[in-house]
Amino acid sequence: MKRSQRIVFSALLVMSAVLYLQMKPNAKMQSIYYHHSTHRGNGLDSLYEGENEMFASSGKCDHCHGKDADGVASVDFFGNDVNVVDDWKTSMMALSARDPYWRAKVSEEVLFNPDHQEELENLCTKCHAPLGNYASQSIGNPHYSIASMSEDPVALDGVSCLACHRQDPQPRAALHTGQLFFNPNKIAFGPYTSPLITPMALSSQYTPEFGGHINDSKLCAGCHSLITQTVDLEGQPTGTEFVEQATWHEWLNSAYPAEGISCQSCHLPRLPKQAVILSAGYNTPPREPYGLHELTGGNVFMLELMKDNRSALGIAAEEEAFDETIQKTKDMLQQRSVESNLTLIEREQDTLRFDVFLRNLTGHKMPSGYPARRMSVHVQVLNDQNEVIFSSGGFNDSQEIIGENADWEPHHDAIRSEDQVQIYEMVMGDVAGQRTTLLERGAVHLKDNRLVPRGFSVEHPQYDTTQIVLGFQDSNFNTPESGTDIIHYHIPMEGYLGSLSVEVKVYYQSVPPNWVSSMFESSTPEIDAFEEMYSSADKSPVLMKEMTMDVGVFVRLEEAEEDRPMMIWQHRLSQIQVSTKERSILRIYDVSGKLLIERVITSGPSVHSVDLSHGTYIAVLEEGKKRSVLRFIK
């Protein structure tokens, strides 16, 4: 090093130390952590603090980006604690390496193809335990095992802070591979230009650096697009590939990229126009926009299961922290995933017809990700004695969908019988065309009727990995590129003419029984452990939407006779022309049988304007014992 360079370097060190002491006057260089050891109460939710060959764990970041005991940093305008560590630590991202369902599933795949254990475990830990997998790669190990992960507390941090913030931008060639690319230097990329370097460098030895890609959806692409190599029933490679999940591609094939709405826009929502101090204990300038690290999806079931078993799973989080994340996840499902509507079409003497409309509000398919996830529509029609006279769907005591086809339920445009139920899902098939839940055996998509995002096009370059598989042409599905579906319900009345009530419920299941029942037929330590947790868990699906509708009594249409009172509908004038011989009563009903208008009519001809919205109506004119009925459309 030249003398001039040594002088500059020494000056920088001195300036850094002075600046640090100015920012935190009472600090000692050997003890620079801000939080007290007791700031988290009983210590049950303390995070591991350590490093492996390539990464630091979340406990290192917690010192400054966790809860501020003084309530200064990571606090919003209203005084709410919004620190990124506490939001993250009960997310499925943080728990990815400890997820007992994932571990059981990996062990099942290995059980069926033991010769593939190294490749399977290495592939799966790339995204579920990236801090362990990629650190192992950095020192020349080609494979990373579940056993190695279990012994590495940094790896058990799951998708931890540096799993995202140390990533370099994704090259385009990596979009289909399930690979991550990390900067070789101790750099932590963030969304803010001109970051304050010294506090973080001194505290963690990581240098903060602006990286615009941290807010780019492509940052999520490495793990949220997975194309696997198919094997046959004997475990031999077929030379073909299977799209196991393609959330990133689904987003590309939507209206959201053009509108500037990224994955982070929903899963790390910004505080609107609120500047937040980022680091506890340092006089850093407030920054905006501030991204809440909620990272919520739709997996309420696994969050509740892991909350109930957090001690056995070694999860460092309090029950209250789980409850907050679970509620945010329910809110995501119930408020920000699907729009729904229930519309009465017509009630005939023998059939009730109504439509259920669903619109996907997310930037990917709904559901998306791991292929077990599904959404289903359940319908009940009740008579005036509150007795169920028709039911499509519903759940039994094991939370299986009643009436579901034993193999797999096909997509429906219209539902006419109780053994039909609409289930939005992806169904995997093996090389023999039979349904399978073994990921390595995935060869074909037998069904994929998951609601596509708005703007989804079959002409898009990414359609090859995001195909719709309905089994027939459904003119109501995603027309035109709307991300919607309409289910027509034709309910047989079997002679019943009384009033009705219709109940429609939309449910979400992340781990349905038909995805674990076959796995529980096998035994490994991981499967047995998960089965015990699963058997005692609340397996109730999440109610996403609920709609009800009352339908009045059926108004019987009769053929008019010559001596009955006369009515003529004048369409353009929105008028009914009436001719009676004596005082009469005119009543107008909607198609549900609800009375809308009732007027007393004097004898002779008369004209009556009707102030109604567009739709189908029934007019009934009663003259003594004579009765005339007219159906008209406004």
Rosetta blueprint (number, residue, H / E / L):
1 M L
2 K L
3 R H
4 S H
5 Q H
6 R H
7 I H
8 V H
9 F H
10 S H
11 A H
12 L H
13 L H
14 V H
15 M H
16 S H
17 A H
18 V H
19 L H
20 Y H
21 L H
22 Q H
23 M H
24 K L
25 P L
26 N L
27 A L
28 K E
29 M L
30 Q L
31 S E
32 I L
33 Y L
34 Y L
35 H L
36 H L
37 S L
38 T L
39 H L
40 R L
41 G L
42 N L
43 G L
44 L L
45 D L
46 S L
47 L L
48 Y L
49 E L
50 G L
51 E E
52 N L
53 E L
54 M L
55 F L
56 A E
57 S L
58 S H
59 G H
60 K H
61 C H
62 D H
63 H H
64 C H
65 H H
66 G L
67 K L
68 D L
69 A L
70 D L
71 G L
72 V L
73 A L
74 S L
75 V E
76 D L
77 F L
78 F L
79 G L
80 N L
81 D E
82 V L
83 N L
84 V H
85 V H
86 D H
87 D H
88 W H
89 K L
90 T L
91 S L
92 M L
93 M L
94 A L
95 L L
96 S L
97 A L
98 R L
99 D L
100 P H
101 Y H
102 W H
103 R H
104 A H
105 K H
106 V H
107 S H
108 E H
109 E H
110 V H
111 L H
112 F H
113 N L
114 P H
115 D H
116 H H
117 Q H
118 E H
119 E H
120 L H
121 E H
122 N H
123 L H
124 C H
125 T H
126 K H
127 C H
128 H H
129 A L
130 P H
131 L H
132 G H
133 N H
134 Y H
135 A H
136 S H
137 Q H
138 S H
139 I L
140 G L
141 N L
142 P L
143 H L
144 Y L
145 S L
146 I H
147 A H
148 S H
149 M H
150 S H
151 E L
152 D L
153 P L
154 V L
155 A H
156 L H
157 D H
158 G L
159 V L
160 S L
161 C H
162 L H
163 A H
164 C H
165 H H
166 R L
167 Q E
168 D L
169 P L
170 Q L
171 P L
172 R H
173 A H
174 A H
175 L L
176 H L
177 T L
178 G L
179 Q L
180 L L
181 F L
182 F E
183 N L
184 P L
185 N L
186 K L
187 I E
188 A E
189 F E
190 G E
191 P L
192 Y L
193 T L
194 S L
195 P L
196 L L
197 I H
198 T H
199 P H
200 M H
201 A H
202 L H
203 S H
204 S H
205 Q L
206 Y L
207 T E
208 P E
209 E E
210 F E
211 G L
212 G H
213 H H
214 I H
215 N H
216 D L
217 S L
218 K H
219 L H
220 C H
221 A H
222 G L
223 C L
224 H L
225 S L
226 L E
227 I E
228 T E
229 Q E
230 T E
231 V E
232 D L
233 L L
234 E L
235 G L
236 Q L
237 P E
238 T E
239 G E
240 T E
241 E E
242 F E
243 V E
244 E E
245 Q E
246 A L
247 T H
248 W H
249 H H
250 E H
251 W H
252 L H
253 N L
254 S L
255 A L
256 Y L
257 P L
258 A L
259 E L
260 G L
261 I L
262 S L
263 C H
264 Q H
265 S H
266 C H
267 H H
268 L L
269 P L
270 R E
271 L E
272 P L
273 K L
274 Q L
275 A L
276 V E
277 I L
278 L L
279 S L
280 A L
281 G L
282 Y L
283 N L
284 T L
285 P L
286 P L
287 R E
288 E L
289 P L
290 Y E
291 G E
292 L L
293 H L
294 E L
295 L L
296 T L
297 G L
298 G L
299 N L
300 V H
301 F H
302 M H
303 L H
304 E H
305 L H
306 M H
307 K H
308 D H
309 N L
310 R H
311 S H
312 A H
313 L H
314 G L
315 I L
316 A L
317 A L
318 E L
319 E H
320 E H
321 A H
322 F H
323 D H
324 E H
325 T H
326 I H
327 Q H
328 K H
329 T H
330 K H
331 D H
332 M H
333 L H
334 Q H
335 Q H
336 R L
337 S L
338 V E
339 E E
340 S E
341 N E
342 L E
343 T E
344 L E
345 I E
346 E E
347 R E
348 E L
349 Q L
350 D L
351 T E
352 L E
353 R E
354 F E
355 D E
356 V E
357 F E
358 L E
359 R E
360 N E
361 L L
362 T L
363 G L
364 H L
365 K L
366 M E
367 P L
368 S L
369 G L
370 Y L
371 P L
372 A L
373 R L
374 R E
375 M E
376 S E
377 V E
378 H E
379 V E
380 Q E
381 V E
382 L E
383 N L
384 D L
385 Q L
386 N L
387 E L
388 V E
389 I E
390 F E
391 S E
392 S E
393 G L
394 G L
395 F E
396 N L
397 D L
398 S L
399 Q L
400 E L
401 I E
402 I L
403 G L
404 E L
405 N L
406 A L
407 D L
408 W L
409 E L
410 P L
411 H L
412 H L
413 D L
414 A E
415 I E
416 R L
417 S L
418 E L
419 D L
420 Q L
421 V L
422 Q E
423 I E
424 Y E
425 E L
426 M E
427 V E
428 M E
429 G E
430 D L
431 V L
432 A L
433 G L
434 Q L
435 R E
436 T L
437 T L
438 L L
439 L H
440 E H
441 R H
442 G L
443 A L
444 V E
445 H E
446 L E
447 K E
448 D E
449 N L
450 R L
451 L E
452 V L
453 P L
454 R L
455 G L
456 F L
457 S L
458 V L
459 E L
460 H L
461 P H
462 Q H
463 Y H
464 D H
465 T H
466 T L
467 Q L
468 I L
469 V E
470 L L
471 G L
472 F L
473 Q L
474 D L
475 S L
476 N L
477 F L
478 N L
479 T L
480 P L
481 E L
482 S L
483 G L
484 T E
485 D E
486 I E
487 I E
488 H E
489 Y E
490 H E
491 I E
492 P E
493 M L
494 E L
495 G L
496 Y L
497 L L
498 G L
499 S L
500 L E
501 S E
502 V E
503 E E
504 V E
505 K E
506 V E
507 Y E
508 Y E
509 Q E
510 S L
511 V L
512 P L
513 P H
514 N H
515 W H
516 V H
517 S L
518 S L
519 M H
520 F H
521 E H
522 S L
523 S L
524 T L
525 P H
526 E H
527 I H
528 D H
529 A H
530 F H
531 E H
532 E H
533 M H
534 Y H
535 S H
536 S L
537 A L
538 D L
539 K L
540 S L
541 P L
542 V E
543 L E
544 M E
545 K E
546 E E
547 M E
548 T E
549 M E
550 D E
551 V E
552 G L
553 V L
554 F L
555 V L
556 R L
557 L L
558 E L
559 E L
560 A L
561 E L
562 E L
563 D L
564 R L
565 P L
566 M E
567 M E
568 I E
569 W E
570 Q E
571 H L
572 R L
573 L L
574 S L
575 Q E
576 I E
577 Q E
578 V E
579 S E
580 T E
581 K L
582 E L
583 R L
584 S E
585 I E
586 L E
587 R E
588 I E
589 Y E
590 D E
591 V L
592 S L
593 G L
594 K L
595 L E
596 L E
597 I E
598 E E
599 R E
600 V E
601 I E
602 T L
603 S L
604 G E
605 P E
606 S E
607 V E
608 H E
609 S E
610 V L
611 D L
612 L L
613 S L
614 H L
615 G L
616 T E
617 Y E
618 I E
619 A E
620 V E
621 L E
622 E E
623 E E
624 G L
625 K L
626 K E
627 R E
628 S E
629 V E
630 L E
631 R E
632 F E
633 I E
634 K L
